[in-house]
């Protein structure tokens, strides 16, 4: 019996060490230079065809070991999405809070993370990304508002990191929506959802004037999907024909119960001519992280549900 326990312990320790290998490899890898949003976006427009896919993920919060370890594990799975040539993945879309605190170290790690993803990565800006000033975001990631076409679709990325959209931004947004009318599909990415997908959250954007104005414009111009992050969870809502997907499980520790969408994940979106669908890729955390945090989070919510 003692031998069995010793063997089991050895296997567990080996599994823990192996689960740490990815993030250690990220931290010892050389710094990576990465193109800026506007440079990457220019490359998409000339691609032919109307069958393609893209990946969306939010809130990886680069620069903290807990977050980076999960993100690295997810990247390994992302990079296999186009295997067997079943679906050409054109790019990955990061939905903001790409860094933990917007420091120079965080951006160094985010550049390495983007370099590890085999597809081009374009990013939205989140509230954590300018904790040390917006200059570092511009220097490392580029423009925070831009639009581009890809095959038969038009993509618009808006900056609402400060929890508002100004009149000037709305003017630009509406002009881009008009440009998108010649495309089969329209997709919009912002960091903060115009409504809170989690009723117990402190975040209440639905009480802000920009929220309804934004949603009305998306409705009028028949936007297919609005992507957002900020809330560390997955949630889907459909309002007047517009689908709103919150995807904030890209690496940051989730605090919401898994039953409510609080799990690590990314999205794979498929465009097939006039049709659009998506899949949620749930990801189990690295073993060491599960034992340190997620095991106890899940246990807490299980006990809470039993007792209360």
N, C-alpha and C positions, 0 to 999 in steps of 0.2 A: 504493500500500500504506500509506503514511504517513497518507493521508487516512482510510483505513478504520480504522486504529488510533486516530486522533484522534476519529473519530465514535463508535467503540465506547467509548472512555474517557469521552466526554461523556455518552453514554447511561447508562453505569455510574454516573457522578457524579450525574446527574439522578435515577436510581433510588434511590441512597443518600439523597439529600436528601429525596426524596418519602417514603421509608420512615421518615424522622425526623419528618415533619410531624405525625403523629398524637400522638406523645408530647409534642411541643412544644405542640401545641394543648391537651393535657391540663394541662400545667404553667402555661399562661398563662390558662386559663379561671378564672372566679370560683369562690370556695368555694361548696359546695353544702350546704344543710341536708337531711338525710335522716332519714326516720322510723326508729324503733328496731324491733328484731325483733318485740317483743310488739305493737306498734301495727300493723305490717304483717300479722302473722298473723291478727289479728282480722277482716281483710277477706275471708278466703278461704272461711270456712265456709258462707256462704249461696249460693255459686255452684251452679247446677243442672247436671245432666247427668253422664255418666260417661265422656266422651271428652275428654281434655285431655293436655297435655304440660308438662314442666318441664325446666329446664336445671340441670345440676350441674357445678360446677368447683371446683378446690381449689388453694390455694397460689399465689395471684397475687402475694403479698408486695409490696403497694403501698409506694411510696416510693423505689425504686431504679430508675434509668432503664432498665436491661436488662429488668427485670420488667414495668414499666409499658408499655414499648413493645410487648411481645408481647401484653399484656392488651388494650391499645387495639385492636390489629389483630383479636384474637378477638372483641371486643365488636361490631365492625362485622359480623362473620359471625353472631354470636348474634342481633343485631337483625333479621336477615332470616329467622329460622327460621319465623316465622308468615306469611311471604309467601304470596300466593294463597289465604290462609285454609285452607291444607291441614291445619293443626293449631293449635288455640288454645294458646299458651304462657301458663300462668297465673303462673309466677314463676321466678326463678333462685335456686339454693341454693349458697351459698359454703361450702366444707367446711373452713374454718379457715386459719390463717396468712394472713389477709387483709391483714396489714401485714408489712413487712420486719423492723422491730425494735420495733413498738408505740409509736413516738414520736408526738407531736402532729402533726408533718409527715406521717407515714405515714397517719394517720387522715384528715387533710385530703385527701390524694390518694385514699384509698379512698372517701371520700364523693363525690368527683368521679367516680370510676369507677362507683360504683353509680348515680349520677345519669345517666351516659351509657348505661346499660343500660335499654332501653325497658320491661322487665318489673320488677315489684317484686322486690327482692333481700332474702332472709333469710340469716342467716349463722350458722355454728358458730364457736367460738373455738379458736384453735390456740396452740401453745406460744410462737410468736413474738409473739403479740398481747398478752402481758402482760410483755414484757421491761422495760417501764417502769411496771409495775403494772397491775392489772386495772381501775383507776378509769377510765382513758381508753377502754377497751373499753366499759364500761357507759355512759359519757357519750356516746359516738359511735354504738355499735352496739346496745346494750341488753342484754337478758338473755342469758346464755350457755346456759341450759337452759329449754326451753319446748316445747310441743306444740300442734298445730293440725290441724284437718280441712280438706280441700279436695276438694269433690265427693264421690266415693265412697272416699276414701283418708284415712289418718291418718298424720301425720308427727311424729316425736319427735326432738328435737335434744338430744344429751347433751354434757356438758363433760368431756373427758378430756385437757385440755391438759397436765396434770401427769403423764400416763402412768399414771393409775389411776382407778378409779371406787369411791367410798366406799360403805359400807353404806347411808347415808342416800340417796345417789343411786340405788342399786339399788332401794330401797323405792319411790322416786318413779317410777323407770323401769318397775317391774313394775305399778304402779297405772295408768300411762299405757297400757301394753300391754293391760291388762284393758279399759280404755276403748275401745281400738281394735277390740275384738272385733266390734262392730256394723258395721264398715266392710269393704268388699271387699278392701282392700289396706292394708298397713302398711309404712312406710318409716322407717328410722332413719338419722340422720346423726351421726357423731362425727369428730373430727379424726384420731385415731390408730387404725389398723386393729387388731383384736384378734390378728392374726397378721401376720408380715412377709411381704409379697408378693415380696420380693427377697432371695434367700438370701444374697447377698453383703453385705447391709446390716448395720450394727452394731445396728440396732433389733431387739430380740427380745421383743416383747410376749407371744408365746406361752408364755413362761416365767413370766408373772405370773398370780396367782390370779384377777384380775378377767376375764382373757381368756376362760377356759372358762366361767365363770359367765355372762358376757355372751352368749356364743354359745349356751349352753344355753337361756337365756331367749328369745332370738330364735327358736330352733328350736321351743320349746314353744308360742309364740304365733304361729307361722307368719308371721314377717316376710318380706316379699317381697324387699326389697333393703336391705342395710346399705351406706351410702356413707361413704367416708373419704378423707382426703388424706394429708398428712405426707410420704409417699414421693413424690418428684417423677417420677411415672410413671403409666401405666395398667396395671391388672391386674384380672382377674376370677377369682374362685374361688367354687365352690358346695359348701357343706357341709350335709348333712342337709336339703336342700331350701331353704336360705337362700343367696341370691346376695350375694356381697361384692364391691363395686366400689371399687377404689382409683383416684381421679382427682386426681392432684397435678400436673397439667401446665397450670395456669391462668395461667402467666406466668413463674414463677421458672425460672431457668436449670436445665435438666435435665443431670445428669451420667451417668445410666445410658444405655447404648447404645439407639438407637432400636429395634433389633431386640428388645430386652427390655422395651419399653414406654416408654422415655425420650424422649417427644416431647410437644410442646405440643398440648393438646387440651381439649375439654370434652365433656360428655355431653348428649344429648337423650333424655329418657325419655318414652315414650308409654303412657298408660293408656287402654285401650279396653274398657270394661265389665269383664269378669272377666280380661282379659288385660293383661300388662305386657311391654313390650320396650324396647330402648334402642339408640342408635347412638353410636359414637365419632366425633367431628368432629376429625380431625387438622388442625393449622394449621401452615403454614410460617412460620417466624419472619420478622420484618422483615428486609429485605435487608441493612441495615447490621449488624444483630446476627448474621445468618448469616455474613457475611464476617469479623466480629471473633471470633466464638466457635464457632458450630455447625459451620461448615465444618471447623475444626480438630478439634473433638470427634469428628465422624464419621470424619475421616481417621485419627485416633489409633486408634479401635476397628477400622477396616478393616485398618490395618497390624498391629495386635495380633493379629487373627484370622489374618492371613497368616503372621506370623512364629512365633506360639506354637502 
